[in-house]
Amino acid sequence: MLLFLWGKRPPTGKVYARRRSSLSASLEAIYYRKPVIVDRYSIYIVDIEPKGFDVIAIEGFVTNETIERVFEVLNNDQRREEMVEGNYQVGNRHFSYEVLERLLLHLINVLEIQYAVG
C-alpha cells in the first residue's frame, strides 16, 4: 500500500505512523525531512527502494558500517541536508497528491471506457 503524504499539512515536528506500517513511518519521516534508517523488508525492496531514496538501510541487524553512516548523517550538516532534501524531492515525484490524482483519473477513464463498451 502506498501512502500519499505530499499535501498541505501543518508541521508538528513529530514523526509518527498514522497506520502501523514501516512504509507509512518512513514516508512520513521523509515528508518531515528527517533522516531514515530502514530494515530492508520485502515491501520496501519492491515498492520503495527502486524509487531511489537516500536512506541508511540495514539487513535485519546493525553493523559497524551502519553506525558509521548514522554518525556521518548526524554530524555532517551538509550530508544530512542533501539526504533529507533529496528524499523529499523523490517523495514528491512519486507520492504526491498530484501523482495520486493522475493515477485515479487514469483509473476512472479506463473504467468509463470499459463500462461504456460493455
C-alpha positions in Angstrom: 0.0 0.0 0.0 1.3 3.4 -0.9 0.7 6.5 1.3 0.5 9.8 -0.4 1.7 12.5 2.0 2.8 15.5 0.0 -0.3 17.6 0.7 -0.7 20.7 2.8 -0.3 19.6 6.4 0.7 21.7 9.4 4.3 20.8 10.6 4.2 19.3 14.0 7.9 18.4 14.4 6.9 14.9 15.3 7.1 11.8 13.1 4.6 9.1 13.7 2.9 6.4 11.8 -0.7 7.0 11.1 -1.0 3.3 10.4 1.0 0.5 11.9 3.3 0.3 8.9 7.0 0.9 8.4 6.2 2.2 5.0 4.0 4.9 6.5 6.5 5.8 9.1 9.3 6.0 6.5 7.4 8.2 4.1 6.2 10.4 7.0 9.8 10.9 8.2 10.8 11.8 4.6 7.9 14.3 4.4 9.1 16.0 7.5 12.7 16.0 6.2 14.2 13.6 8.7 16.9 11.0 8.0 15.6 7.5 7.7 17.0 4.1 8.7 15.2 1.2 7.0 15.3 -2.5 7.6 15.0 -3.8 4.0 11.8 -5.7 4.3 10.1 -7.2 1.2 7.6 -4.4 0.5 10.4 -1.8 0.9 12.6 -3.7 -1.5 9.9 -4.0 -4.2 7.9 -0.7 -3.8 10.2 1.9 -2.3 13.9 1.1 -2.8 13.6 1.4 -6.7 12.4 5.0 -6.3 15.9 6.0 -5.2 15.6 7.3 -1.7 18.8 8.0 0.1 18.4 6.0 3.3 20.5 4.1 5.8 19.4 0.5 5.0 20.1 -2.5 7.2 19.5 -6.2 6.7 18.0 -7.2 9.9 20.8 -6.1 12.2 23.0 -3.1 12.8 26.6 -3.3 11.6 29.7 -1.1 12.3 29.1 0.4 8.8 25.5 1.3 9.8 26.8 3.1 12.9 29.4 5.0 10.9 26.7 6.1 8.4 24.4 7.2 11.2 27.2 9.3 12.8 28.0 10.8 9.4 24.5 11.9 8.9 24.1 13.2 12.4 27.4 15.1 12.5 27.6 16.4 8.9 25.0 19.1 8.3 25.7 19.2 4.6 25.3 15.4 4.2 22.1 15.4 6.2 20.6 18.3 4.3 21.4 16.6 0.9 19.8 13.4 2.2 16.6 14.9 3.5 16.1 17.4 0.7 16.8 14.8 -2.0 14.5 12.3 -0.3 11.7 15.0 -0.1 12.1 15.6 -3.9 12.0 11.9 -4.7 8.9 11.5 -2.4 7.2 14.5 -4.1 7.8 12.9 -7.6 6.3 9.5 -6.5 3.9 10.1 -3.6 2.3 13.5 -4.1 -1.4 14.2 -4.3 -0.8 15.2 -7.9 0.5 11.7 -8.6 -2.5 10.2 -6.8 -4.9 12.4 -8.8 -3.2 11.4 -12.1 -3.4 7.7 -11.2 -7.1 8.0 -10.1 -8.1 9.9 -13.2 -6.5 7.3 -15.4 -8.3 4.5 -13.5 -11.6 6.4 -13.8 -11.0 6.8 -17.6 -10.2 3.1 -18.0 -13.3 2.1 -16.1 -15.5 4.5 -18.0 -14.2 3.1 -21.3 -14.6 -0.5 -20.1 -18.2 0.0 -18.9 -19.2 2.1 -21.9 -18.1 -0.7 -24.3 -19.6 -3.4 -22.2 
